[in-house]
Amino acid sequence: MVIVLTVWEDAMCLAVPGKVIVIDDNPQGLPMAKVSFGGINKDVCLAYVPEVKVGDYVIVHAGFAISQLNEAEANEVFDLLRQMGELEELGAEGQTSEVSETSEV
């Protein structure tokens, strides 16, 4: 399992798991994806993990997928975030780790 926490004096930066729901190339040729974080979809660059396919889970930090993980690992991270109370800040409060593929940003 991979989870990245960077702590500054008054802030913390967190890398979180999400499920890849669509993969496209952008006009500059970079592999991009729509990634769902408990039903909230964001655009993510896949340049660091080009082997990722639709349905895979990735760890995302600052708009970049930085590693791939399996569904069990992703659910474990969501459980840890839920225990820490971080899911509310991510906008996924009340969501399960199941991914809603019909939500759009």
Secondary structure, DSSP 8 states (H G I E B T S, - for coil): ---EEEE-SS-EEEEEEEEEEEEEE-TTS-EEEEEEETTEEEEEE-TT-TT--TT-EEEEETTEEEEEE-HHHHHHHHHHHHHHT-TTTTT-TT--SS--TT---
